[in-house]
Amino acid sequence: MYNKLSLLKTNKGFTLDYAIRAGVCLPHVGVGITNDGVESLNLYKELYDKIVDGWHGFKPEQMHVSNMNAGDLKPFSISQDIINKYVKSTRVRAGRSISGCSLPAFTNAEDRKQVEDYLIAAFATLEGDLKGT
């Protein structure tokens, strides 16, 4: 598979060697492969589909369903005392995927500037206590 996929690269130059670089150079961090967005996921589909299936149990033929309706969120049924007893800290991870911009693993100054411009425009639309200065 490597011999076949290593000959391919995305329009921005992302290669299989770059994808596996983190896993080869830093195997102890637990990140074995990265991608730069939809194009690389499709280009190296034969590999990424197996990884996504193995890690998340999500099959290539399945369709992801998003539900952005906040009203459908259900509160914890666990008491606050139990949560406080066992949970010492937590974190929220936010990811982004903007069509045409590489993901951080392969981003360049042009992509970062484009993301900044998108964010500035989006934040400018906020009102009330969300409006910044």
N, CA, C and O atoms as CSV, one atom per row, in Angstrom:
chain,resi,resn,atom,element,x,y,z
A,1,MET,N,N,0.837,-1.182,0.000
A,1,MET,CA,C,0.000,0.000,0.000
A,1,MET,C,C,0.887,1.253,0.000
A,1,MET,O,O,0.606,2.213,-0.718
A,2,TYR,N,N,1.955,1.243,0.804
A,2,TYR,CA,C,2.838,2.414,0.861
A,2,TYR,C,C,3.417,2.726,-0.518
A,2,TYR,O,O,3.412,3.878,-0.952
A,3,ASN,N,N,3.911,1.703,-1.198
A,3,ASN,CA,C,4.525,1.933,-2.516
A,3,ASN,C,C,3.552,2.603,-3.484
A,3,ASN,O,O,3.954,3.458,-4.273
A,4,LYS,N,N,2.295,2.227,-3.430
A,4,LYS,CA,C,1.289,2.807,-4.327
A,4,LYS,C,C,0.912,4.226,-3.891
A,4,LYS,O,O,0.909,5.144,-4.711
A,5,LEU,N,N,0.597,4.409,-2.608
A,5,LEU,CA,C,0.115,5.709,-2.131
A,5,LEU,C,C,1.225,6.748,-2.017
A,5,LEU,O,O,0.951,7.947,-2.082
A,6,SER,N,N,2.460,6.316,-1.849
A,6,SER,CA,C,3.558,7.278,-1.695
A,6,SER,C,C,3.861,8.047,-2.974
A,6,SER,O,O,4.592,9.037,-2.943
A,7,LEU,N,N,3.311,7.606,-4.086
A,7,LEU,CA,C,3.506,8.304,-5.362
A,7,LEU,C,C,2.523,9.458,-5.562
A,7,LEU,O,O,2.662,10.244,-6.499
A,8,LEU,N,N,1.535,9.554,-4.682
A,8,LEU,CA,C,0.473,10.548,-4.820
A,8,LEU,C,C,0.731,11.761,-3.938
A,8,LEU,O,O,1.393,11.655,-2.906
A,9,LYS,N,N,0.201,12.929,-4.350
A,9,LYS,CA,C,0.236,14.108,-3.485
A,9,LYS,C,C,-0.940,15.005,-3.816
A,9,LYS,O,O,-1.461,14.982,-4.932
A,10,THR,N,N,-1.355,15.796,-2.833
A,10,THR,CA,C,-2.482,16.703,-3.024
A,10,THR,C,C,-2.045,17.923,-3.832
A,10,THR,O,O,-0.861,18.103,-4.117
A,11,ASN,N,N,-3.009,18.750,-4.193
A,11,ASN,CA,C,-2.709,19.980,-4.934
A,11,ASN,C,C,-1.769,20.903,-4.165
A,11,ASN,O,O,-1.019,21.672,-4.767
A,12,LYS,N,N,-1.808,20.828,-2.839
A,12,LYS,CA,C,-0.927,21.669,-2.015
A,12,LYS,C,C,0.393,20.967,-1.694
A,12,LYS,O,O,1.251,21.539,-1.023
A,13,GLY,N,N,0.558,19.732,-2.170
A,13,GLY,CA,C,1.829,19.033,-1.980
A,13,GLY,C,C,1.877,18.089,-0.789
A,13,GLY,O,O,2.949,17.581,-0.461
A,14,PHE,N,N,0.750,17.838,-0.130
A,14,PHE,CA,C,0.709,16.917,1.002
A,14,PHE,C,C,0.941,15.496,0.502
A,14,PHE,O,O,0.286,15.052,-0.442
A,15,THR,N,N,1.866,14.785,1.129
A,15,THR,CA,C,2.236,13.434,0.711
A,15,THR,C,C,1.991,12.428,1.828
A,15,THR,O,O,1.772,12.799,2.981
A,16,LEU,N,N,2.032,11.170,1.471
A,16,LEU,CA,C,1.903,10.118,2.472
A,16,LEU,C,C,3.052,10.188,3.471
A,16,LEU,O,O,2.849,9.954,4.662
A,17,ASP,N,N,4.242,10.503,3.008
A,17,ASP,CA,C,5.371,10.630,3.931
A,17,ASP,C,C,5.101,11.707,4.983
A,17,ASP,O,O,5.429,11.530,6.156
A,18,TYR,N,N,4.505,12.817,4.561
A,18,TYR,CA,C,4.173,13.855,5.531
A,18,TYR,C,C,3.082,13.359,6.473
A,18,TYR,O,O,3.121,13.647,7.669
A,19,ALA,N,N,2.124,12.625,5.952
A,19,ALA,CA,C,1.019,12.115,6.770
A,19,ALA,C,C,1.527,11.231,7.910
A,19,ALA,O,O,1.024,11.314,9.030
A,20,ILE,N,N,2.511,10.393,7.631
A,20,ILE,CA,C,2.998,9.455,8.658
A,20,ILE,C,C,4.184,9.996,9.450
A,20,ILE,O,O,4.702,9.319,10.338
A,21,ARG,N,N,4.607,11.199,9.131
A,21,ARG,CA,C,5.792,11.783,9.774
A,21,ARG,C,C,5.689,11.802,11.303
A,21,ARG,O,O,6.642,11.432,11.988
A,22,ALA,N,N,4.551,12.225,11.837
A,22,ALA,CA,C,4.391,12.288,13.293
A,22,ALA,C,C,4.574,10.913,13.927
A,22,ALA,O,O,5.232,10.784,14.960
A,23,GLY,N,N,4.002,9.901,13.318
A,23,GLY,CA,C,4.116,8.546,13.862
A,23,GLY,C,C,5.519,7.980,13.761
A,23,GLY,O,O,5.947,7.213,14.623
A,24,VAL,N,N,6.233,8.353,12.716
A,24,VAL,CA,C,7.603,7.864,12.528
A,24,VAL,C,C,8.568,8.605,13.453
A,24,VAL,O,O,9.411,7.979,14.096
A,25,CYS,N,N,8.453,9.919,13.524
A,25,CYS,CA,C,9.389,10.738,14.305
A,25,CYS,C,C,9.070,10.770,15.795
A,25,CYS,O,O,9.977,10.847,16.623
A,26,LEU,N,N,7.795,10.713,16.137
A,26,LEU,CA,C,7.376,10.844,17.540
A,26,LEU,C,C,6.365,9.758,17.914
A,26,LEU,O,O,5.233,10.081,18.276
A,27,PRO,N,N,6.739,8.494,17.837
A,27,PRO,CA,C,5.760,7.433,18.088
A,27,PRO,C,C,5.183,7.446,19.498
A,27,PRO,O,O,4.094,6.916,19.719
A,28,HIS,N,N,5.885,8.034,20.445
A,28,HIS,CA,C,5.429,8.054,21.831
A,28,HIS,C,C,4.262,9.010,22.093
A,28,HIS,O,O,3.618,8.915,23.138
A,29,VAL,N,N,3.979,9.922,21.171
A,29,VAL,CA,C,2.891,10.876,21.414
A,29,VAL,C,C,1.524,10.312,21.043
A,29,VAL,O,O,0.504,10.922,21.367
A,30,GLY,N,N,1.478,9.182,20.381
A,30,GLY,CA,C,0.205,8.534,20.083
A,30,GLY,C,C,-0.516,9.042,18.855
A,30,GLY,O,O,-1.664,8.667,18.622
A,31,VAL,N,N,0.130,9.893,18.057
A,31,VAL,CA,C,-0.467,10.358,16.803
A,31,VAL,C,C,0.310,9.688,15.678
A,31,VAL,O,O,1.446,10.066,15.393
A,32,GLY,N,N,-0.295,8.704,15.046
A,32,GLY,CA,C,0.419,7.949,14.033
A,32,GLY,C,C,0.304,8.505,12.637
A,32,GLY,O,O,1.149,8.232,11.785
A,33,ILE,N,N,-0.748,9.293,12.388
A,33,ILE,CA,C,-0.970,9.808,11.040
A,33,ILE,C,C,-1.797,11.089,11.129
A,33,ILE,O,O,-2.634,11.243,12.019
A,34,THR,N,N,-1.547,12.003,10.191
A,34,THR,CA,C,-2.312,13.246,10.117
A,34,THR,C,C,-2.861,13.380,8.695
A,34,THR,O,O,-2.556,12.564,7.825
A,35,ASN,N,N,-3.662,14.400,8.471
A,35,ASN,CA,C,-4.104,14.710,7.112
A,35,ASN,C,C,-4.225,16.214,6.985
A,35,ASN,O,O,-4.208,16.931,7.985
A,36,ASP,N,N,-4.346,16.688,5.772
A,36,ASP,CA,C,-4.446,18.134,5.584
A,36,ASP,C,C,-5.833,18.561,5.135
A,36,ASP,O,O,-6.028,19.709,4.736
A,37,GLY,N,N,-6.782,17.665,5.192
A,37,GLY,CA,C,-8.148,18.025,4.830
A,37,GLY,C,C,-8.797,16.995,3.935
A,37,GLY,O,O,-8.299,15.880,3.778
A,38,VAL,N,N,-9.899,17.379,3.358
A,38,VAL,CA,C,-10.730,16.473,2.569
A,38,VAL,C,C,-9.969,15.871,1.392
A,38,VAL,O,O,-10.127,14.685,1.100
A,39,GLU,N,N,-9.153,16.664,0.717
A,39,GLU,CA,C,-8.451,16.139,-0.461
A,39,GLU,C,C,-7.549,14.969,-0.095
A,39,GLU,O,O,-7.539,13.958,-0.797
A,40,SER,N,N,-6.789,15.089,0.993
A,40,SER,CA,C,-5.903,13.979,1.367
A,40,SER,C,C,-6.704,12.784,1.877
A,40,SER,O,O,-6.317,11.638,1.652
A,41,LEU,N,N,-7.817,13.043,2.563
A,41,LEU,CA,C,-8.656,11.930,3.009
A,41,LEU,C,C,-9.176,11.130,1.820
A,41,LEU,O,O,-9.264,9.904,1.884
A,42,ASN,N,N,-9.518,11.815,0.748
A,42,ASN,CA,C,-9.993,11.134,-0.448
A,42,ASN,C,C,-8.846,10.490,-1.234
A,42,ASN,O,O,-8.985,9.376,-1.738
A,43,LEU,N,N,-7.727,11.187,-1.336
A,43,LEU,CA,C,-6.593,10.679,-2.095
A,43,LEU,C,C,-6.024,9.401,-1.474
A,43,LEU,O,O,-5.660,8.464,-2.184
A,44,TYR,N,N,-5.955,9.375,-0.153
A,44,TYR,CA,C,-5.413,8.216,0.571
A,44,TYR,C,C,-6.526,7.423,1.249
A,44,TYR,O,O,-6.323,6.824,2.305
A,45,LYS,N,N,-7.694,7.427,0.634
A,45,LYS,CA,C,-8.897,6.786,1.168
A,45,LYS,C,C,-8.658,5.339,1.573
A,45,LYS,O,O,-9.149,4.893,2.610
A,46,GLU,N,N,-7.922,4.619,0.779
A,46,GLU,CA,C,-7.641,3.201,1.057
A,46,GLU,C,C,-7.012,3.025,2.444
A,46,GLU,O,O,-7.305,2.050,3.137
A,47,LEU,N,N,-6.169,3.944,2.841
A,47,LEU,CA,C,-5.510,3.894,4.148
A,47,LEU,C,C,-6.376,4.516,5.238
A,47,LEU,O,O,-6.616,3.891,6.271
A,48,TYR,N,N,-6.850,5.752,5.015
A,48,TYR,CA,C,-7.597,6.461,6.051
A,48,TYR,C,C,-8.894,5.742,6.426
A,48,TYR,O,O,-9.266,5.728,7.599
A,49,ASP,N,N,-9.582,5.151,5.462
A,49,ASP,CA,C,-10.822,4.434,5.778
A,49,ASP,C,C,-10.562,3.314,6.774
A,49,ASP,O,O,-11.360,3.103,7.687
A,50,LYS,N,N,-9.465,2.598,6.611
A,50,LYS,CA,C,-9.134,1.503,7.546
A,50,LYS,C,C,-8.803,2.050,8.930
A,50,LYS,O,O,-9.164,1.442,9.938
A,51,ILE,N,N,-8.129,3.176,8.988
A,51,ILE,CA,C,-7.778,3.776,10.272
A,51,ILE,C,C,-9.030,4.274,10.989
A,51,ILE,O,O,-9.208,4.020,12.181
A,52,VAL,N,N,-9.897,4.981,10.267
A,52,VAL,CA,C,-11.127,5.498,10.871
A,52,VAL,C,C,-12.015,4.349,11.341
A,52,VAL,O,O,-12.602,4.428,12.419
A,53,ASP,N,N,-12.118,3.308,10.565
A,53,ASP,CA,C,-12.910,2.143,10.960
A,53,ASP,C,C,-12.317,1.495,12.205
A,53,ASP,O,O,-13.047,1.182,13.145
A,54,GLY,N,N,-11.006,1.292,12.224
A,54,GLY,CA,C,-10.366,0.643,13.367
A,54,GLY,C,C,-10.418,1.468,14.642
A,54,GLY,O,O,-10.599,0.924,15.730
A,55,TRP,N,N,-10.260,2.773,14.512
A,55,TRP,CA,C,-10.196,3.647,15.689
A,55,TRP,C,C,-11.587,4.048,16.181
A,55,TRP,O,O,-11.849,4.046,17.384
A,56,HIS,N,N,-12.475,4.392,15.249
A,56,HIS,CA,C,-13.793,4.911,15.615
A,56,HIS,C,C,-14.933,3.935,15.341
A,56,HIS,O,O,-16.056,4.149,15.799
A,57,GLY,N,N,-14.651,2.858,14.593
A,57,GLY,CA,C,-15.718,1.929,14.246
A,57,GLY,C,C,-16.675,2.512,13.221
A,57,GLY,O,O,-17.818,2.066,13.116
A,58,PHE,N,N,-16.223,3.498,12.468
A,58,PHE,CA,C,-17.064,4.169,11.479
A,58,PHE,C,C,-16.696,3.642,10.105
A,58,PHE,O,O,-15.574,3.840,9.639
A,59,LYS,N,N,-17.625,2.979,9.462
A,59,LYS,CA,C,-17.399,2.336,8.173
A,59,LYS,C,C,-17.465,3.347,7.025
A,59,LYS,O,O,-18.196,4.333,7.113
A,60,PRO,N,N,-16.712,3.112,5.956
A,60,PRO,CA,C,-16.703,4.053,4.820
A,60,PRO,C,C,-18.088,4.299,4.212
A,60,PRO,O,O,-18.359,5.388,3.707
A,61,GLU,N,N,-18.950,3.302,4.259
A,61,GLU,CA,C,-20.275,3.469,3.656
A,61,GLU,C,C,-21.266,4.175,4.586
A,61,GLU,O,O,-22.373,4.507,4.163
A,62,GLN,N,N,-20.886,4.408,5.839
A,62,GLN,CA,C,-21.764,5.109,6.762
A,62,GLN,C,C,-21.751,6.606,6.467
A,62,GLN,O,O,-20.755,7.144,5.984
A,63,MET,N,N,-22.856,7.266,6.759
A,63,MET,CA,C,-22.950,8.703,6.586
A,63,MET,C,C,-22.984,9.353,7.959
A,63,MET,O,O,-23.779,8.964,8.816
A,64,HIS,N,N,-22.119,10.347,8.171
A,64,HIS,CA,C,-22.107,11.074,9.438
A,64,HIS,C,C,-23.336,11.973,9.505
A,64,HIS,O,O,-23.672,12.652,8.535
A,65,VAL,N,N,-23.997,11.971,10.642
A,65,VAL,CA,C,-25.177,12.798,10.832
A,65,VAL,C,C,-24.862,13.842,11.902
A,65,VAL,O,O,-24.500,13.496,13.026
A,66,SER,N,N,-24.999,15.095,11.553
A,66,SER,CA,C,-24.787,16.185,12.507
A,66,SER,C,C,-26.134,16.669,13.013
A,66,SER,O,O,-27.102,16.767,12.259
A,67,ASN,N,N,-26.178,16.968,14.291
A,67,ASN,CA,C,-27.371,17.555,14.875
A,67,ASN,C,C,-26.929,18.791,15.644
A,67,ASN,O,O,-26.363,18.677,16.731
A,68,MET,N,N,-27.180,19.952,15.096
A,68,MET,CA,C,-26.749,21.202,15.707
A,68,MET,C,C,-27.866,21.859,16.535
A,68,MET,O,O,-27.766,23.033,16.891
A,69,ASN,N,N,-28.919,21.107,16.836
A,69,ASN,CA,C,-30.031,21.629,17.617
A,69,ASN,C,C,-29.690,21.523,19.110
A,69,ASN,O,O,-29.703,20.432,19.679
A,70,ALA,N,N,-29.387,22.658,19.731
A,70,ALA,CA,C,-29.002,22.658,21.145
A,70,ALA,C,C,-30.119,22.122,22.035
A,70,ALA,O,O,-29.843,21.624,23.127
A,71,GLY,N,N,-31.365,22.213,21.597
A,71,GLY,CA,C,-32.487,21.709,22.378
A,71,GLY,C,C,-32.475,20.200,22.536
A,71,GLY,O,O,-33.142,19.663,23.420
A,72,ASP,N,N,-31.725,19.513,21.690
A,72,ASP,CA,C,-31.649,18.057,21.783
A,72,ASP,C,C,-30.592,17.572,22.779
A,72,ASP,O,O,-30.479,16.370,23.022
A,73,LEU,N,N,-29.821,18.492,23.354
A,73,LEU,CA,C,-28.812,18.098,24.348
A,73,LEU,C,C,-29.504,17.651,25.628
A,73,LEU,O,O,-30.467,18.276,26.074
A,74,LYS,N,N,-29.018,16.586,26.207
A,74,LYS,CA,C,-29.587,16.051,27.438
A,74,LYS,C,C,-28.610,16.308,28.587
A,74,LYS,O,O,-27.414,16.052,28.447
A,75,PRO,N,N,-29.104,16.810,29.717
A,75,PRO,CA,C,-28.208,17.054,30.850
A,75,PRO,C,C,-27.729,15.734,31.471
A,75,PRO,O,O,-28.338,14.679,31.293
A,76,PHE,N,N,-26.619,15.837,32.204
A,76,PHE,CA,C,-26.113,14.656,32.908
A,76,PHE,C,C,-27.152,14.121,33.869
A,76,PHE,O,O,-27.883,14.884,34.501
A,77,SER,N,N,-27.213,12.813,33.974
A,77,SER,CA,C,-28.094,12.209,34.980
A,77,SER,C,C,-27.289,11.834,36.221
A,77,SER,O,O,-27.825,11.232,37.152
A,78,ILE,N,N,-26.009,12.187,36.234
A,78,ILE,CA,C,-25.139,11.892,37.368
A,78,ILE,C,C,-25.110,13.128,38.265
A,78,ILE,O,O,-25.066,14.255,37.774
A,79,SER,N,N,-25.134,12.915,39.571
A,79,SER,CA,C,-25.144,14.060,40.490
A,79,SER,C,C,-23.824,14.821,40.437
A,79,SER,O,O,-22.772,14.263,40.127
A,80,GLN,N,N,-23.910,16.092,40.745
A,80,GLN,CA,C,-22.718,16.946,40.768
A,80,GLN,C,C,-21.696,16.431,41.776
A,80,GLN,O,O,-20.492,16.528,41.537
A,81,ASP,N,N,-22.163,15.883,42.904
A,81,ASP,CA,C,-21.240,15.341,43.920
A,81,ASP,C,C,-20.418,14.184,43.366
A,81,ASP,O,O,-19.213,14.111,43.608
A,82,ILE,N,N,-21.048,13.292,42.633
A,82,ILE,CA,C,-20.330,12.153,42.038
A,82,ILE,C,C,-19.335,12.655,41.000
A,82,ILE,O,O,-18.194,12.194,40.959
A,83,ILE,N,N,-19.760,13.598,40.163
A,83,ILE,CA,C,-18.847,14.157,39.156
A,83,ILE,C,C,-17.641,14.776,39.844
A,83,ILE,O,O,-16.507,14.517,39.442
A,84,ASN,N,N,-17.860,15.587,40.870
A,84,ASN,CA,C,-16.759,16.246,41.583
A,84,ASN,C,C,-15.846,15.248,42.273
A,84,ASN,O,O,-14.654,15.510,42.432
A,85,LYS,N,N,-16.384,14.113,42.685
A,85,LYS,CA,C,-15.574,13.096,43.369
A,85,LYS,C,C,-14.567,12.450,42.418
A,85,LYS,O,O,-13.442,12.151,42.818
A,86,TYR,N,N,-14.962,12.234,41.170
A,86,TYR,CA,C,-14.119,11.479,40.239
A,86,TYR,C,C,-13.445,12.321,39.150
A,86,TYR,O,O,-12.415,11.916,38.612
A,87,VAL,N,N,-14.000,13.461,38.826
A,87,VAL,CA,C,-13.446,14.270,37.751
A,87,VAL,C,C,-12.622,15.404,38.347
A,87,VAL,O,O,-13.153,16.273,39.038
A,88,LYS,N,N,-11.333,15.387,38.076
A,88,LYS,CA,C,-10.436,16.429,38.591
A,88,LYS,C,C,-10.247,17.548,37.576
A,88,LYS,O,O,-10.088,18.709,37.951
A,89,SER,N,N,-10.264,17.208,36.313
A,89,SER,CA,C,-10.137,18.220,35.275
A,89,SER,C,C,-10.716,17.661,33.980
A,89,SER,O,O,-10.914,16.456,33.825
A,90,THR,N,N,-10.971,18.560,33.082
A,90,THR,CA,C,-11.465,18.166,31.776
A,90,THR,C,C,-10.988,19.201,30.759
A,90,THR,O,O,-10.475,20.257,31.130
A,91,ARG,N,N,-11.156,18.896,29.507
A,91,ARG,CA,C,-10.807,19.863,28.477
A,91,ARG,C,C,-11.812,19.756,27.352
A,91,ARG,O,O,-12.468,18.731,27.166
A,92,VAL,N,N,-11.911,20.815,26.624
A,92,VAL,CA,C,-12.758,20.843,25.438
A,92,VAL,C,C,-11.827,21.030,24.258
A,92,VAL,O,O,-11.023,21.962,24.234
A,93,ARG,N,N,-11.935,20.153,23.290
A,93,ARG,CA,C,-11.116,20.250,22.094
A,93,ARG,C,C,-11.996,20.739,20.962
A,93,ARG,O,O,-13.073,20.198,20.708
A,94,ALA,N,N,-11.530,21.746,20.305
A,94,ALA,CA,C,-12.261,22.262,19.161
A,94,ALA,C,C,-11.412,22.074,17.918
A,94,ALA,O,O,-10.221,22.385,17.921
A,95,GLY,N,N,-12.002,21.582,16.891
A,95,GLY,CA,C,-11.306,21.426,15.629
A,95,GLY,C,C,-11.962,22.311,14.593
A,95,GLY,O,O,-13.075,22.799,14.790
A,96,ARG,N,N,-11.283,22.509,13.512
A,96,ARG,CA,C,-11.875,23.300,12.447
A,96,ARG,C,C,-11.542,22.671,11.111
A,96,ARG,O,O,-10.486,22.067,10.920
A,97,SER,N,N,-12.448,22.829,10.226
A,97,SER,CA,C,-12.241,22.369,8.871
A,97,SER,C,C,-12.888,23.391,7.952
A,97,SER,O,O,-14.111,23.524,7.909
A,98,ILE,N,N,-12.062,24.100,7.228
A,98,ILE,CA,C,-12.556,25.130,6.314
A,98,ILE,C,C,-12.162,24.707,4.905
A,98,ILE,O,O,-10.981,24.527,4.606
A,99,SER,N,N,-13.138,24.554,4.066
A,99,SER,CA,C,-12.894,24.110,2.700
A,99,SER,C,C,-11.834,24.973,2.028
A,99,SER,O,O,-11.939,26.199,1.996
A,100,GLY,N,N,-10.817,24.315,1.494
A,100,GLY,CA,C,-9.756,25.013,0.797
A,100,GLY,C,C,-8.555,25.361,1.657
A,100,GLY,O,O,-7.500,25.716,1.132
A,101,CYS,N,N,-8.703,25.263,2.982
A,101,CYS,CA,C,-7.592,25.542,3.906
A,101,CYS,C,C,-7.094,24.222,4.481
A,101,CYS,O,O,-7.887,23.382,4.908
A,102,SER,N,N,-5.784,24.048,4.488
A,102,SER,CA,C,-5.219,22.837,5.075
A,102,SER,C,C,-5.447,22.828,6.573
A,102,SER,O,O,-5.545,23.882,7.202
A,103,LEU,N,N,-5.532,21.633,7.143
A,103,LEU,CA,C,-5.612,21.489,8.586
A,103,LEU,C,C,-4.244,21.826,9.186
A,103,LEU,O,O,-3.245,21.815,8.466
A,104,PRO,N,N,-4.176,22.125,10.491
A,104,PRO,CA,C,-2.928,22.599,11.093
A,104,PRO,C,C,-1.694,21.733,10.852
A,104,PRO,O,O,-0.580,22.258,10.840
A,105,ALA,N,N,-1.853,20.461,10.665
A,105,ALA,CA,C,-0.674,19.605,10.450
A,105,ALA,C,C,0.113,19.986,9.192
A,105,ALA,O,O,1.302,19.683,9.092
A,106,PHE,N,N,-0.532,20.638,8.249
A,106,PHE,CA,C,0.128,20.965,6.975
A,106,PHE,C,C,-0.177,22.392,6.535
A,106,PHE,O,O,-0.095,22.708,5.348
A,107,THR,N,N,-0.525,23.243,7.471
A,107,THR,CA,C,-0.912,24.606,7.119
A,107,THR,C,C,0.311,25.469,6.788
A,107,THR,O,O,1.434,25.178,7.201
A,108,ASN,N,N,0.058,26.512,6.048
A,108,ASN,CA,C,1.128,27.467,5.732
A,108,ASN,C,C,0.618,28.869,6.070
A,108,ASN,O,O,-0.525,29.033,6.497
A,109,ALA,N,N,1.464,29.868,5.880
A,109,ALA,CA,C,1.101,31.245,6.241
A,109,ALA,C,C,-0.146,31.715,5.494
A,109,ALA,O,O,-0.983,32.414,6.064
A,110,GLU,N,N,-0.271,31.340,4.238
A,110,GLU,CA,C,-1.441,31.749,3.446
A,110,GLU,C,C,-2.727,31.162,4.025
A,110,GLU,O,O,-3.732,31.863,4.148
A,111,ASP,N,N,-2.695,29.864,4.385
A,111,ASP,CA,C,-3.867,29.235,5.002
A,111,ASP,C,C,-4.206,29.891,6.336
A,111,ASP,O,O,-5.371,30.171,6.618
A,112,ARG,N,N,-3.182,30.136,7.156
A,112,ARG,CA,C,-3.430,30.750,8.465
A,112,ARG,C,C,-4.048,32.138,8.309
A,112,ARG,O,O,-4.941,32.502,9.073
A,113,LYS,N,N,-3.586,32.915,7.334
A,113,LYS,CA,C,-4.149,34.245,7.082
A,113,LYS,C,C,-5.594,34.143,6.620
A,113,LYS,O,O,-6.438,34.939,7.031
A,114,GLN,N,N,-5.881,33.167,5.767
A,114,GLN,CA,C,-7.253,32.996,5.293
A,114,GLN,C,C,-8.180,32.614,6.450
A,114,GLN,O,O,-9.299,33.119,6.540
A,115,VAL,N,N,-7.718,31.725,7.335
A,115,VAL,CA,C,-8.519,31.355,8.509
A,115,VAL,C,C,-8.731,32.581,9.399
A,115,VAL,O,O,-9.839,32.812,9.883
A,116,GLU,N,N,-7.681,33.358,9.613
A,116,GLU,CA,C,-7.798,34.581,10.416
A,116,GLU,C,C,-8.842,35.514,9.819
A,116,GLU,O,O,-9.677,36.051,10.547
A,117,ASP,N,N,-8.810,35.713,8.511
A,117,ASP,CA,C,-9.781,36.590,7.844
A,117,ASP,C,C,-11.207,36.088,8.033
A,117,ASP,O,O,-12.115,36.875,8.297
A,118,TYR,N,N,-11.406,34.772,7.898
A,118,TYR,CA,C,-12.741,34.189,8.113
A,118,TYR,C,C,-13.214,34.439,9.544
A,118,TYR,O,O,-14.366,34.808,9.769
A,119,LEU,N,N,-12.312,34.234,10.509
A,119,LEU,CA,C,-12.689,34.411,11.914
A,119,LEU,C,C,-12.995,35.867,12.234
A,119,LEU,O,O,-13.962,36.157,12.938
A,120,ILE,N,N,-12.184,36.777,11.728
A,120,ILE,CA,C,-12.435,38.207,11.954
A,120,ILE,C,C,-13.813,38.587,11.409
A,120,ILE,O,O,-14.572,39.293,12.072
A,121,ALA,N,N,-14.128,38.123,10.217
A,121,ALA,CA,C,-15.438,38.428,9.625
A,121,ALA,C,C,-16.572,37.824,10.454
A,121,ALA,O,O,-17.602,38.465,10.661
A,122,ALA,N,N,-16.379,36.590,10.928
A,122,ALA,CA,C,-17.427,35.940,11.734
A,122,ALA,C,C,-17.604,36.657,13.074
A,122,ALA,O,O,-18.733,36.902,13.500
A,123,PHE,N,N,-16.496,36.995,13.738
A,123,PHE,CA,C,-16.586,37.656,15.041
A,123,PHE,C,C,-17.196,39.049,14.922
A,123,PHE,O,O,-17.825,39.531,15.863
A,124,ALA,N,N,-17.019,39.686,13.794
A,124,ALA,CA,C,-17.580,41.026,13.588
A,124,ALA,C,C,-19.109,40.999,13.577
A,124,ALA,O,O,-19.739,42.041,13.756
A,125,THR,N,N,-19.706,39.850,13.374
A,125,THR,CA,C,-21.167,39.742,13.331
A,125,THR,C,C,-21.770,39.521,14.725
A,125,THR,O,O,-22.988,39.597,14.887
A,126,LEU,N,N,-20.929,39.250,15.728
A,126,LEU,CA,C,-21.440,38.986,17.073
A,126,LEU,C,C,-21.965,40.265,17.705
A,126,LEU,O,O,-21.462,41.361,17.459
A,127,GLU,N,N,-22.987,40.090,18.522
A,127,GLU,CA,C,-23.627,41.241,19.174
A,127,GLU,C,C,-23.732,41.009,20.676
A,127,GLU,O,O,-23.478,39.908,21.165
A,128,GLY,N,N,-24.102,42.042,21.388
A,128,GLY,CA,C,-24.330,41.925,22.826
A,128,GLY,C,C,-23.054,41.566,23.573
A,128,GLY,O,O,-21.974,42.061,23.253
A,129,ASP,N,N,-23.192,40.690,24.584
A,129,ASP,CA,C,-22.025,40.350,25.411
A,129,ASP,C,C,-21.002,39.487,24.671
A,129,ASP,O,O,-19.913,39.233,25.185
A,130,LEU,N,N,-21.348,39.045,23.485
A,130,LEU,CA,C,-20.375,38.277,22.672
A,130,LEU,C,C,-19.524,39.194,21.813
A,130,LEU,O,O,-18.493,38.769,21.291
A,131,LYS,N,N,-19.939,40.449,21.657
A,131,LYS,CA,C,-19.199,41.370,20.801
A,131,LYS,C,C,-17.896,41.781,21.492
A,131,LYS,O,O,-17.905,42.251,22.630
A,132,GLY,N,N,-16.805,41.602,20.804
A,132,GLY,CA,C,-15.500,41.984,21.347
A,132,GLY,C,C,-15.180,43.422,21.038
A,132,GLY,O,O,-15.976,44.141,20.435
A,133,THR,N,N,-14.001,43.830,21.462
A,133,THR,CA,C,-13.565,45.206,21.167
A,133,THR,C,C,-12.297,45.186,20.353
A,133,THR,O,O,-11.770,46.243,20.004
